[in-house]
Amino acid sequence: MTALSFPKARYEAGTREVGQGSFAYLQPDGGWGLSNSGLVTSDGEALLIDTMFDYAHTRATLESFQRVSPAKIKTLFNTHHNGDHCYGNALVEGAEIVATERACEAMGHESPGMLAGLMKSAPGMGLVGEYFLHCFGRFEFGGIEPKLPDVTFHGHFSKVIGSKRIDMIEVGPAHTGGDALAHVPSDRIVFTGDILFIEGTPIMWVGPIGNWISACEAIEAMDVETIVPGHGPITDKKGVARVRDYLSYIRDEARKRYDSGMSALEAARSIALDDFANWGDSERIAVNTAALYREFGAKDVPSDAATLFGWMAQIWNDKNGKAKS
């Protein structure tokens, strides 16, 4: 098995102020597991948006935020259930945790222990194992104790921190079943969770794609100046439009192939990414195509993560000329 290698950062890591008392913590290069976090502060209180994939990365996030603000974190908002946005919840002591009902339900089904077991097994799993290590080899999942939300909501939920109102807006199912945004009107900021991957390929575990496109349009309609994605560098509405364009493009290209009778994996291999080819993790087209085929009505397209990671591993291997099964 080849040695692990990770891409070079294309933007700076760490915390930056994005509003008057609002901050973003960025983890380049925004690939697998390298998510962003946010902190909204006012009058000595704070709301944290998302924790990280393991305790080490969450501690680094919290320590970085502490260096720029002494505000006490009263509320923790998880934008969705994927582990790279909630596995560090237990380290935020004393905070009330908020998420959508669907996100909370899904959190109970994705165990850090399962990932820890897969990490141990990966060296003997051939190409899929090498791809798994490529994606997650920098994280330590052992010993993580999941901490579920205390408060759940459907639709909209608002929280006042000091003198600031944060509006949590459910926009899923899209990337996952329970995606939500955090909008800070006074600072003209929105934290989007994984509705936005900037300079990285979005991955649609659930769909439908129309909901995701609508979520992008909702962000574009907001009175915001600064947009903090779930992964990648801080962006603006041009970045949102690029994600929306990608989603529309793959929808249309997948539909052509579905109508022609091409299999989902064959379709994923054949879609030319053109203007999006330089985005990271382009092999996620396999998951996106599978979700689209199911949406179009296909009954024989898998939805389980094991098979879909296998599909991504094949395309990743083709692209990089790396491991052989």
SERO-4910 file (N, C-alpha, C, O; in steps of 0.05 Angstrom, whole numbers):
BEGIN
 pado doro    nc1    nc2    nc3   cac1   cac2   cac3    cc1    cc2    cc3    oc1    oc2    oc3
  Met    A     17    -24      0      0      0      0     18     25      0     37     27     15
  Thr    A     11     44    -17     27     68    -20     25     86      5      5     84     20
  Ala    A     45    103      9     44    121     32     22    142     28     15    150      6
  Leu    A     12    151     51     -9    171     50      2    198     41     24    205     48
  Ser    A    -13    211     24     -5    238     15    -30    255     15    -52    246      6
  Phe    A    -28    280     23    -51    298     24    -45    323      7    -22    332      6
  Pro    A    -65    335     -5    -61    358    -22    -51    382     -6    -57    385     18
  Lys    A    -37    400    -20    -28    425     -8    -51    444     -5    -70    445    -21
  Ala    A    -50    460     17    -71    480     22    -71    501      0    -50    509    -10
  Arg    A    -95    510     -8    -98    532    -27   -107    558    -14   -111    578    -28
  Tyr    A   -110    557     12   -117    581     27   -108    576     56   -101    554     63
  Glu    A   -107    597     72    -96    596     99   -114    582    119   -138    587    119
  Ala    A   -102    566    136   -117    553    158   -120    573    181   -106    592    184
  Gly    A   -140    566    198   -143    581    223   -168    599    223   -185    598    206
  Thr    A   -168    617    243   -191    634    248   -188    661    236   -166    673    237
  Arg    A   -209    671    224   -210    698    214   -236    711    222   -257    698    223
  Glu    A   -236    737    227   -261    751    233   -276    757    208   -265    766    188
  Val    A   -302    751    208   -318    754    184   -341    774    189   -357    779    171
  Gly    A   -343    784    213   -363    804    220   -355    817    246   -333    812    256
  Gln    A   -372    833    257   -366    846    282   -372    826    305   -393    826    316
  Gly    A   -351    810    311   -355    790    332   -362    763    321   -370    745    336
  Ser    A   -361    760    295   -366    733    282   -340    724    269   -325    740    258
  Phe    A   -335    697    272   -310    686    263   -315    660    248   -335    647    252
  Ala    A   -296    654    230   -296    628    216   -269    614    221   -248    627    220
  Tyr    A   -270    588    226   -246    572    228   -246    554    204   -264    538    199
  Leu    A   -224    556    188   -221    542    163   -200    520    164   -179    524    177
  Gln    A   -206    498    151   -187    475    150   -181    469    121   -196    453    108
  Pro    A   -160    480    110   -152    473     82   -144    444     81   -134    433    100
  Asp    A   -149    430     57   -159    444     33   -189    439     29   -199    442      7
  Gly    A   -203    433     51   -231    429     50   -240    402     40   -264    398     34
  Gly    A   -221    384     37   -228    357     27   -241    340     49   -252    351     68
  Trp    A   -241    314     45   -254    295     63   -248    301     92   -225    300    100
  Gly    A   -269    308    107   -266    312    136   -256    339    145   -257    346    168
  Leu    A   -245    354    126   -234    380    132   -255    402    130   -255    417    110
  Ser    A   -272    403    150   -295    421    149   -288    448    163   -267    451    174
  Asn    A   -306    467    160   -304    493    173   -323    495    197   -342    480    200
  Ser    A   -316    514    214   -333    520    237   -337    550    239   -322    566    228
  Gly    A   -358    558    254   -363    586    258   -368    593    287   -376    576    303
  Leu    A   -363    618    295   -368    628    322   -381    655    320   -369    673    308
  Val    A   -405    658    331   -419    684    332   -419    693    360   -429    679    378
  Thr    A   -408    717    366   -406    727    393   -420    754    396   -422    770    377
  Ser    A   -430    758    420   -442    784    427   -446    786    457   -456    768    470
  Asp    A   -436    807    469   -440    813    498   -431    790    515   -444    783    535
  Gly    A   -408    778    508   -396    757    525   -408    729    521   -399    710    534
  Glu    A   -427    726    503   -439    700    497   -431    692    468   -425    709    451
  Ala    A   -433    666    463   -426    656    436   -443    633    428   -452    617    444
  Leu    A   -447    631    402   -459    607    389   -438    596    370   -427    610    353
  Leu    A   -433    570    373   -414    555    357   -429    540    335   -449    528    340
  Ile    A   -418    542    310   -430    528    288   -411    505    280   -390    509    268
  Asp    A   -419    481    287   -406    456    280   -380    451    295   -364    469    300
  Thr    A   -376    425    302   -350    416    313   -337    399    291   -347    398    268
  Met    A   -314    387    298   -298    374    277   -300    344    278   -315    332    294
  Phe    A   -284    331    261   -286    302    257   -275    285    279   -283    262    283
  Asp    A   -256    296    294   -245    282    317   -239    302    339   -242    326    335
  Tyr    A   -230    292    362   -225    309    384   -201    328    379   -201    351    387
  Ala    A   -180    318    367   -156    335    362   -163    359    345   -155    381    352
  His    A   -178    354    324   -185    377    306   -205    395    320   -205    419    315
  Thr    A   -223    384    336   -242    401    351   -227    418    372   -233    442    375
  Arg    A   -208    406    386   -193    422    406   -178    445    392   -177    467    403
  Ala    A   -166    439    369   -152    460    355   -171    483    347   -163    507    349
  Thr    A   -195    476    339   -215    496    332   -222    513    357   -222    538    355
  Leu    A   -229    500    379   -238    514    403   -215    532    414   -220    554    422
  Glu    A   -191    522    413   -168    538    423   -164    562    405   -157    584    415
  Ser    A   -167    559    379   -164    582    361   -185    603    366   -180    627    366
  Phe    A   -210    594    370   -232    613    376   -227    627    403   -232    651    405
  Gln    A   -216    612    423   -211    624    449   -190    646    447   -191    665    463
  Arg    A   -172    644    428   -151    664    425   -163    690    414   -151    711    418
  Val    A   -185    689    400   -196    714    389   -220    724    404   -228    747    401
  Ser    A   -232    707    421   -255    716    437   -258    699    462   -257    675    461
  Pro    A   -262    713    485   -266    698    511   -295    691    515   -302    680    536
  Ala    A   -312    697    496   -341    693    499   -347    664    506   -335    645    495
  Lys    A   -366    660    524   -375    633    532   -394    622    512   -414    634    504
  Ile    A   -388    597    502   -405    584    483   -430    573    497   -429    554    513
  Lys    A   -453    586    492   -478    578    504   -493    558    487   -508    541    497
  Thr    A   -489    560    460   -505    543    442   -486    532    421   -468    546    411
  Leu    A   -490    507    414   -476    494    392   -496    485    371   -515    470    378
  Phe    A   -493    494    347   -511    487    325   -497    469    306   -476    476    294
  Asn    A   -507    444    302   -497    426    282   -513    429    256   -537    425    256
  Thr    A   -499    437    234   -514    442    209   -525    416    197   -544    417    182
  His    A   -513    393    203   -524    367    194   -510    345    209   -494    351    227
  His    A   -515    320    202   -506    298    219   -479    286    213   -469    270    229
  Asn    A   -467    293    190   -441    280    184   -421    285    206   -420    307    217
  Gly    A   -404    265    211   -386    266    234   -367    289    234   -358    299    255
  Asp    A   -359    299    210   -340    321    209   -353    348    216   -341    369    214
  His    A   -379    347    225   -392    370    234   -404    367    262   -417    385    273
  Cys    A   -399    343    274   -412    339    301   -396    320    319   -403    318    343
  Tyr    A   -376    306    310   -363    286    327   -349    298    351   -343    285    371
  Gly    A   -342    324    350   -329    337    373   -348    350    392   -340    365    410
  Asn    A   -374    345    390   -394    358    407   -388    355    437   -393    374    452
  Ala    A   -379    332    445   -375    327    474   -354    346    486   -354    349    511
  Leu    A   -337    358    470   -317    376    481   -327    404    486   -314    420    499
  Val    A   -351    410    478   -363    437    482   -380    435    507   -405    432    505
  Glu    A   -368    437    530   -382    432    555   -401    454    562   -395    478    559
  Gly    A   -425    446    571   -445    465    580   -461    479    559   -479    495    565
  Ala    A   -456    472    534   -471    485    512   -497    469    506   -497    445    507
  Glu    A   -518    483    499   -542    471    489   -538    465    460   -531    483    444
  Ile    A   -542    440    452   -538    432    424   -564    433    408   -584    422    418
  Val    A   -563    445    385   -587    448    368   -581    436    341   -560    440    330
  Ala    A   -601    423    329   -599    412    302   -628    407    292   -647    408    308
  Thr    A   -630    402    267   -657    394    256   -664    367    267   -647    351    275
  Glu    A   -690    361    266   -700    335    275   -687    313    258   -679    292    269
  Arg    A   -686    316    232   -675    296    215   -645    292    220   -635    269    219
  Ala    A   -631    313    225   -602    311    231   -598    295    257   -581    278    258
  Cys    A   -613    302    277   -611    288    303   -616    258    300   -601    242    310
  Glu    A   -637    251    285   -643    223    281   -620    209    267   -613    186    274
  Ala    A   -609    221    247   -587    209    232   -561    206    248   -546    188    243
  Met    A   -557    224    266   -533    223    283   -531    197    298   -509    187    304
  Gly    A   -553    186    305   -553    161    320   -546    136    303   -543    114    314
  His    A   -542    140    277   -536    117    260   -508    117    248   -501     98    234
  Glu    A   -492    138    253   -465    140    243   -446    140    266   -440    161    278
  Ser    A   -435    117    272   -419    113    296   -389    119    291   -378    109    271
  Pro    A   -376    135    308   -347    138    306   -333    112    310   -311    107    298
  Gly    A   -344     94    326   -332     68    330   -331     52    304   -311     37    300
  Met    A   -351     54    288   -351     40    262   -328     50    245   -314     35    232
  Leu    A   -324     77    244   -302     88    229   -275     80    240   -256     74    225
  Ala    A   -273     79    267   -248     69    279   -242     41    270   -219     35    265
  Gly    A   -262     24    269   -258     -4    261   -250     -6    232   -232    -22    225
  Leu    A   -262     11    215   -254     11    186   -226     21    182   -211     11    165
  Met    A   -217     40    198   -190     49    197   -170     27    202   -149     25    189
  Lys    A   -176     11    222   -159    -12    229   -158    -33    207   -138    -45    202
  Ser    A   -181    -37    194   -183    -57    173   -173    -48    146   -167    -65    129
  Ala    A   -171    -22    142   -165    -11    116   -140    -22    102   -141    -27     78
  Pro    A   -118    -26    117    -94    -36    103    -98    -63     89    -83    -69     71
  Gly    A   -117    -79     97   -122   -104     84   -145   -104     65   -154   -125     56
  Met    A   -155    -80     57   -179    -78     41   -173    -71     12   -191    -63     -3
  Gly    A   -148    -72      4   -141    -66    -24   -146    -37    -32   -141    -19    -16
  Leu    A   -156    -34    -56   -160     -7    -66   -180      9    -49   -175     33    -44
  Val    A   -202     -3    -40   -221     12    -24   -208     21      2   -213     43     12
  Gly    A   -192      3     14   -178     10     38   -158     33     34   -156     51     51
  Glu    A   -144     33     12   -126     55      7   -141     81      3   -132    102     12
  Tyr    A   -163     80    -11   -179    104    -15   -190    114     11   -191    138     17
  Phe    A   -199     95     28   -209    103     54   -188    117     71   -194    137     84
  Leu    A   -164    107     70   -142    120     85   -135    147     72   -128    166     87
  His    A   -136    149     46   -132    175     33   -153    195     43   -146    219     47
  Cys    A   -177    187     46   -198    205     56   -196    211     85   -200    235     93
  Phe    A   -191    191    102   -194    195    131   -170    188    147   -171    187    172
  Gly    A   -147    184    134   -124    175    149   -112    195    169    -96    187    186
  Arg    A   -120    219    167   -109    240    186   -125    242    212   -118    257    230
  Phe    A   -147    227    214   -165    230    237   -163    206    256   -156    184    248
  Glu    A   -169    211    281   -169    190    302   -197    187    313   -206    205    328
  Phe    A   -211    166    306   -238    162    314   -242    146    340   -264    145    351
  Gly    A   -221    134    350   -222    119    375   -228    137    398   -217    159    401
  Gly    A   -246    128    416   -252    143    440   -271    165    438   -277    179    458
  Ile    A   -282    170    414   -301    192    411   -328    183    422   -338    161    416
  Glu    A   -340    200    439   -366    194    451   -386    213    438   -385    237    443
  Pro    A   -404    202    422   -424    220    409   -441    235    429   -448    224    450
  Lys    A   -448    259    422   -465    275    439   -487    287    421   -481    303    403
  Leu    A   -512    279    426   -534    286    408   -546    313    416   -542    323    439
  Pro    A   -561    325    399   -574    351    405   -593    350    428   -606    330    433
  Asp    A   -594    372    443   -614    376    464   -640    387    454   -662    381    464
  Val    A   -638    403    432   -662    416    421   -662    410    391   -642    413    378
  Thr    A   -685    402    381   -687    397    352   -710    415    341   -728    423    355
  Phe    A   -709    419    315   -729    436    302   -734    426    274   -718    411    262
  His    A   -756    436    263   -763    431    236   -771    458    223   -788    472    234
  Gly    A   -759    464    201   -765    489    188   -746    512    196   -724    514    185
  His    A   -754    528    216   -738    550    225   -736    550    256   -754    542    270
  Phe    A   -713    560    265   -709    563    294   -690    586    298   -670    588    284
  Ser    A   -696    604    316   -679    627    321   -668    627    350   -682    617    368
  Lys    A   -645    637    353   -632    639    379   -619    667    382   -607    677    363
  Val    A   -623    679    405   -610    705    410   -586    701    428   -587    689    449
  Ile    A   -563    710    418   -538    709    433   -530    738    438   -523    753    419
  Gly    A   -530    746    463   -525    774    470   -546    791    456   -570    789    462
  Ser    A   -537    808    437   -556    825    423   -560    816    394   -572    830    378
  Lys    A   -549    793    387   -551    783    359   -571    760    357   -572    742    374
  Arg    A   -586    760    335   -604    738    329   -591    721    307   -582    731    287
  Ile    A   -591    695    312   -582    675    293   -606    659    284   -619    646    300
  Asp    A   -611    659    258   -633    644    247   -623    618    235   -606    618    217
  Met    A   -633    596    245   -626    569    234   -648    560    216   -671    559    224
  Ile    A   -641    555    191   -660    551    170   -656    523    157   -635    518    145
  Glu    A   -676    506    160   -674    479    148   -678    481    118   -697    493    108
  Val    A   -659    469    102   -661    470     73   -660    441     61   -664    438     37
  Gly    A   -654    421     78   -653    394     69   -681    382     67   -701    395     74
  Pro    A   -682    358     56   -660    341     48   -646    350     22   -660    359      3
  Ala    A   -620    348     22   -604    356     -1   -578    340      0   -576    318     -9
  His    A   -557    352     11   -532    338     16   -537    314     35   -529    291     29
  Thr    A   -551    319     57   -561    298     75   -591    303     79   -603    320     67
  Gly    A   -602    287     97   -631    290    102   -638    314    119   -661    323    117
  Gly    A   -620    326    134   -627    347    153   -611    372    152   -605    384    172
  Asp    A   -602    380    128   -585    403    125   -598    429    134   -622    433    130
  Ala    A   -582    447    146   -592    473    155   -570    494    153   -547    487    154
  Leu    A   -578    519    150   -561    542    149   -562    558    175   -582    555    190
  Ala    A   -542    574    181   -542    593    203   -538    620    192   -517    627    182
  His    A   -559    637    194   -558    664    183   -557    684    205   -572    683    224
  Val    A   -537    703    203   -534    724    223   -541    750    210   -523    763    198
  Pro    A   -566    759    211   -574    783    195   -558    808    202   -551    823    184
  Ser    A   -552    812    228   -538    837    236   -510    838    224   -500    860    220
  Asp    A   -498    815    219   -470    815    208   -470    809    178   -449    809    166
  Arg    A   -493    804    167   -496    798    138   -478    774    131   -463    775    111
  Ile    A   -480    753    147   -465    729    144   -483    705    143   -504    705    157
  Val    A   -477    685    128   -490    659    130   -469    637    130   -450    637    114
  Phe    A   -472    619    149   -456    595    151   -473    572    139   -495    566    148
  Thr    A   -463    560    117   -480    543    101   -478    513    106   -494    497     95
  Gly    A   -460    504    124   -456    476    126   -449    465     98   -438    479     81
  Asp    A   -456    440     93   -447    427     68   -466    432     45   -465    417     25
  Ile    A   -483    452     47   -497    461     23   -476    473      4   -480    473    -21
  Leu    A   -454    483     15   -433    493     -3   -406    480      3   -397    479     25
  Phe    A   -395    469    -18   -367    460    -19   -354    480    -39   -362    481    -63
  Ile    A   -334    495    -31   -321    515    -48   -294    504    -56   -278    497    -38
  Glu    A   -288    503    -82   -264    491    -93   -262    461    -88   -241    449    -92
  Gly    A   -284    449    -80   -286    420    -76   -312    410    -87   -331    426    -90
  Thr    A   -313    385    -94   -337    374   -107   -358    368    -86   -353    353    -67
  Pro    A   -382    378    -90   -405    371    -72   -411    341    -73   -406    329    -94
  Ile    A   -422    330    -52   -429    302    -52   -458    300    -42   -465    309    -20
  Met    A   -475    288    -58   -503    286    -52   -510    258    -43   -514    239    -59
  Trp    A   -510    254    -16   -517    228     -5   -547    223     -7   -555    199     -9
  Val    A   -563    243     -7   -592    239     -5   -607    252    -29   -621    238    -43
  Gly    A   -605    279    -32   -621    293    -51   -649    297    -40   -653    293    -16
  Pro    A   -668    306    -57   -666    310    -85   -650    334    -93   -647    353    -78
  Ile    A   -639    333   -117   -622    355   -126   -636    381   -129   -624    402   -126
  Gly    A   -663    380   -134   -678    405   -136   -678    420   -109   -677    445   -110
  Asn    A   -679    406    -87   -677    419    -61   -651    433    -57   -649    455    -46
  Trp    A   -629    420    -66   -603    431    -63   -600    457    -80   -589    477    -71
  Ile    A   -609    456   -104   -609    479   -122   -625    501   -109   -617    525   -110
  Ser    A   -649    495    -98   -665    515    -85   -651    527    -61   -654    551    -55
  Ala    A   -636    511    -46   -621    521    -23   -600    541    -32   -596    562    -19
  Cys    A   -587    536    -54   -568    555    -65   -582    581    -73   -572    603    -68
  Glu    A   -605    578    -86   -620    602    -94   -629    618    -69   -630    643    -70
  Ala    A   -636    604    -48   -644    618    -23   -621    634    -12   -624    656     -2
  Ile    A   -596    623    -13   -573    638     -3   -568    662    -21   -562    684    -11
  Glu    A   -570    658    -47   -566    680    -66   -586    703    -61   -580    726    -66
  Ala    A   -610    696    -51   -630    717    -46   -627    731    -20   -640    751    -15
  Met    A   -609    721     -2   -606    733     24   -590    759     22   -574    763      4
  Asp    A   -595    776     42   -579    801     44   -554    795     60   -552    802     84
  Val    A   -535    781     47   -510    774     60   -487    783     43   -488    785     19
  Glu    A   -465    788     57   -440    796     44   -419    775     46   -403    772     28
  Thr    A   -419    759     68   -399    739     72   -412    712     75   -432    709     89
  Ile    A   -401    692     61   -413    665     61   -391    646     69   -371    643     55
  Val    A   -396    632     91   -377    612    101   -387    584     94   -408    576    105
  Pro    A   -374    570     76   -383    544     68   -376    522     88   -361    527    107
  Gly    A   -388    499     84   -381    476    102   -353    466     97   -339    456    115
  His    A   -343    469     72   -316    462     65   -305    482     45   -320    491     27
  Gly    A   -280    490     48   -268    508     29   -266    536     39   -274    542     61
  Pro    A   -255    554     22   -250    581     31   -276    597     32   -296    590     20
  Ile    A   -275    619     47   -298    638     49   -304    648     21   -286    652      4
  Thr    A   -330    652     15   -338    659    -12   -359    681    -11   -365    693     10
  Asp    A   -370    686    -35   -391    705    -38   -413    692    -56   -412    668    -61
  Lys    A   -431    708    -67   -453    696    -82   -443    685   -109   -457    668   -121
  Lys    A   -420    693   -119   -409    681   -143   -402    652   -137   -405    634   -154
  Gly    A   -392    647   -113   -385    619   -106   -410    602   -104   -409    579   -111
  Val    A   -432    613    -93   -457    599    -92   -467    592   -120   -476    569   -124
  Ala    A   -465    611   -138   -474    606   -165   -458    583   -178   -469    568   -194
  Arg    A   -432    582   -172   -416    560   -184   -425    533   -174   -426    514   -190
  Val    A   -431    531   -148   -442    505   -138   -468    499   -151   -473    476   -159
  Arg    A   -486    518   -153   -511    514   -166   -508    505   -195   -522    487   -205
  Asp    A   -489    517   -209   -483    510   -237   -474    481   -239   -482    466   -257
  Tyr    A   -457    473   -220   -447    445   -220   -470    426   -216   -473    406   -231
  Leu    A   -488    431   -197   -510    414   -192   -529    412   -216   -538    390   -223
  Ser    A   -534    434   -229   -551    434   -253   -538    418   -276   -551    403   -290
  Tyr    A   -512    422   -278   -497    408   -300   -497    378   -297   -504    364   -316
  Ile    A   -491    368   -273   -490    339   -269   -518    327   -271   -521    304   -280
  Arg    A   -538    342   -262   -566    332   -265   -572    328   -294   -583    307   -302
  Asp    A   -566    347   -311   -573    345   -339   -556    324   -353   -567    309   -370
  Glu    A   -531    322   -346   -514    302   -359   -522    273   -350   -522    255   -367
  Ala    A   -528    270   -325   -537    244   -315   -563    236   -328   -567    212   -334
  Arg    A   -581    255   -332   -607    249   -343   -604    238   -372   -617    219   -380
  Lys    A   -586    251   -387   -581    241   -415   -572    212   -415   -582    196   -431
  Arg    A   -555    205   -396   -544    178   -395   -565    158   -385   -566    136   -394
  Tyr    A   -580    167   -365   -602    150   -355   -621    143   -377   -629    120   -381
  Asp    A   -629    164   -393   -648    160   -414   -637    142   -436   -653    128   -450
  Ser    A   -611    141   -439   -599    125   -460   -595     96   -451   -587     79   -467
  Gly    A   -600     90   -425   -597     63   -415   -569     57   -404   -564     34   -397
  Met    A   -552     77   -401   -526     73   -390   -528     68   -360   -545     79   -346
  Ser    A   -510     51   -349   -510     45   -320   -501     70   -305   -488     87   -316
  Ala    A   -507     71   -279   -500     94   -263   -469     97   -261   -459    119   -263
  Leu    A   -455     75   -256   -426     77   -254   -413     85   -280   -395    101   -281
  Glu    A   -423     73   -302   -413     80   -328   -418    110   -334   -401    124   -345
  Ala    A   -442    119   -326   -448    147   -330   -429    165   -314   -419    185   -324
  Ala    A   -424    158   -289   -405    173   -272   -378    175   -285   -365    196   -284
  Arg    A   -369    153   -296   -342    153   -309   -341    170   -334   -320    180   -342
  Ser    A   -364    173   -347   -365    185   -374   -371    215   -373   -366    229   -393
  Ile    A   -381    226   -351   -388    254   -350   -363    271   -349   -347    269   -330
  Ala    A   -359    288   -369   -336    306   -370   -341    329   -352   -362    343   -354
  Leu    A   -323    334   -333   -328    355   -313   -321    383   -322   -329    402   -310
  Asp    A   -306    385   -344   -301    410   -357   -292    432   -338   -271    430   -326
  Asp    A   -309    452   -334   -301    475   -318   -298    468   -288   -287    484   -273
  Phe    A   -308    445   -280   -307    437   -252   -285    416   -247   -283    405   -225
  Ala    A   -269    410   -267   -250    388   -265   -227    394   -245   -215    375   -236
  Asn    A   -222    419   -239   -201    426   -221   -210    426   -192   -194    431   -174
  Trp    A   -235    420   -187   -245    419   -159   -235    393   -146   -232    373   -160
  Gly    A   -230    394   -120   -220    370   -106   -241    349   -105   -265    354   -106
  Asp    A   -232    324   -102   -249    301    -97   -270    297   -119   -294    292   -113
  Ser    A   -262    300   -144   -281    298   -166   -293    271   -169   -314    268   -182
  Glu    A   -281    250   -156   -293    223   -157   -320    221   -144   -334    201   -147
  Arg    A   -327    242   -129   -354    242   -116   -376    242   -137   -400    238   -130
  Ile    A   -369    246   -162   -389    244   -183   -403    217   -182   -426    215   -191
  Ala    A   -390    197   -172   -402    170   -171   -426    170   -152   -447    159   -158
  Val    A   -423    182   -128   -445    184   -109   -467    201   -120   -491    195   -117
  Asn    A   -459    223   -133   -479    242   -143   -496    229   -166   -520    232   -167
  Thr    A   -482    214   -183   -496    201   -205   -515    179   -194   -537    176   -204
  Ala    A   -505    164   -175   -522    143   -163   -548    156   -151   -570    145   -155
  Ala    A   -544    178   -136   -568    191   -124   -587    201   -145   -611    199   -143
  Leu    A   -576    212   -167   -593    222   -188   -608    199   -202   -631    202   -209
  Tyr    A   -594    177   -207   -607    154   -220   -631    144   -203   -652    138   -213
  Arg    A   -626    143   -176   -648    135   -159   -671    155   -160   -695    148   -160
  Glu    A   -664    181   -162   -684    201   -164   -700    199   -190   -724    204   -191
  Phe    A   -686    191   -212   -699    188   -238   -717    164   -239   -734    161   -257
  Gly    A   -714    145   -219   -731    122   -218   -717     95   -220   -731     75   -219
  Ala    A   -691     95   -221   -676     70   -222   -680     54   -196   -679     66   -175
  Lys    A   -685     28   -198   -690     11   -175   -666     -5   -167   -665    -17   -145
  Asp    A   -646     -6   -184   -623    -25   -179   -597    -10   -173   -575    -21   -176
  Val    A   -599     15   -166   -575     31   -160   -570     32   -130   -587     40   -115
  Pro    A   -546     24   -121   -541     22    -92   -541     49    -79   -534     69    -91
  Ser    A   -547     49    -53   -546     73    -37   -528     69    -12   -523     88      3
  Asp    A   -518     45     -8   -501     39     16   -473     51     12   -462     51    -10
  Ala    A   -462     61     34   -437     75     33   -414     56     24   -396     66     10
  Ala    A   -415     31     31   -393     13     24   -390     10     -6   -368     13    -17
  Thr    A   -413      6    -20   -412      4    -49   -404     30    -62   -388     31    -81
  Leu    A   -415     53    -52   -409     78    -64   -380     87    -59   -368     99    -77
  Phe    A   -368     80    -37   -340     85    -33   -323     68    -52   -302     77    -61
  Gly    A   -333     44    -58   -319     27    -77   -320     40   -105   -300     39   -119
  Trp    A   -342     51   -112   -344     65   -138   -325     89   -139   -311     93   -159
  Met    A   -326    105   -118   -308    128   -117   -279    120   -118   -262    132   -132
  Ala    A   -272     98   -105   -245     88   -105   -236     81   -133   -213     87   -141
  Gln    A   -253     69   -149   -246     62   -176   -240     87   -193   -221     88   -207
  Ile    A   -257    107   -190   -254    131   -206   -229    146   -196   -214    157   -212
  Trp    A   -225    147   -170   -201    160   -159   -176    146   -169   -156    159   -176
  Asn    A   -176    120   -170   -153    104   -179   -148    110   -209   -125    113   -217
  Asp    A   -169    110   -225   -167    116   -253   -154    144   -257   -137    147   -274
  Lys    A   -163    163   -241   -154    190   -244   -125    194   -235   -110    209   -247
  Asn    A   -118    181   -213    -91    185   -201    -71    164   -208    -47    168   -203
  Gly    A    -80    142   -220    -61    121   -226    -47    110   -202    -23    103   -204
  Lys    A    -62    108   -180    -49     99   -155    -53     69   -150    -45     53   -166
  Ala    A    -66     63   -128    -67     35   -118    -80     17   -138    -98     25   -153
  Lys    A    -73     -8   -138    -86    -29   -153    -98    -48   -134    -86    -56   -114
  Ser    A   -122    -57   -140   -136    -75   -122   -123   -103   -123   -132   -121   -110
***
